[in-house]
Amino acid sequence: MARELREKLRTRMTWMFGFGLACVIFLSRSAWEDHPLVEESLFLTACLLIGLGSLGRAWCAVFISGRKDHVLVQKGPYAMSRNPLYFFSFLAATGIGFGTETIAIPLFIILSFAIYYPYIIRAEERRLEDLFGDDFRQYKSRVPCFFPRWSLLNGNEPESYEVNTKVLRRALFDLLWFFWIVGLFELIEALHAMKIIPVLFQLY
């Protein structure tokens, strides 16, 4: 029950955060629109981070789908980070921030992630330690918590792997949201230019 409550709270807070951020984006414009080189560089950064984050999340889904509560996954991306799904989500979320073609919003997303997600990770790892005991403690002692140590991937990526296709399909379709959101930003920018939506302030 505690886990279900945490997940519900996390979902609600994510939606509240997203709604608040959407309101800010809806009523603001990027000050960098007057500086095309900076604006396009920010958008390119967004594409790069969203692409890497989405590919990473898909990679994690292949290894974790349908196994989360039954097996301590230590292969693939889970060989180099204990929380690779959160790491790649962080990249994608930061990319969405850059998709606004500002610097302020991605910095705000990074700060929010840094404040909120350590609590989520600690709670999740306590649960895994309860489930898997010494196996998880040994895993924890050799694999970093968040930022991947790529050298650990050597020898820990199997040539074949059984996948829960239904769970994987849902995970892959969820990735489309990252790209749709950036497309929505472009639509909002066009509506600002057409003066259909008022611009109340600028963000750098």
Disulfide bonds with the S-S distance in Angstrom:
none
